[in-house]
Amino acid sequence: MTVSRLRNSLATLSLMLVVGCAHNPSLNVLGSYFPGWVFCIFVASLLTVALRFLLRRLQLEYQLAPLIVVYPSFAVLLCLTLWLILFGVR
């Protein structure tokens, strides 16, 4: 591979990686802009707490495996789902 072809390939690769930075999901909260992931983590945390109370109320929490793994997994699942719904590819 020649040097110019290698240089062109690296330039193309770097441009392809930078294209993903074109969209910056920010939320305007009382005049201050917050990144979208902060909002998603906050809402997912609240939903996880609500899910915990629901599972305890229905007496299904005892059927879950180690709770120290289950609830963080719920939080990550809810956070990523919110992210895809609110800020996914349009």
C-alpha angles and dihedrals in degrees: 000000000000123000094247092051091049090049091050091049092051092047091051092048093050091049091051090054094048094051090076090065094066095094120059110186106210130161124216107226112177092328096313121105117226125188114253094241091063090057092047093050092048095049092043090053091052091047091049091053090049090049090051092053090047093051091048091048091052090044093236098119093087090063093061119098119236105346092209087068100034101056097046087048090053090049093051092045092051093044094052092044091052090047092053093046096047104031105018125128111299 
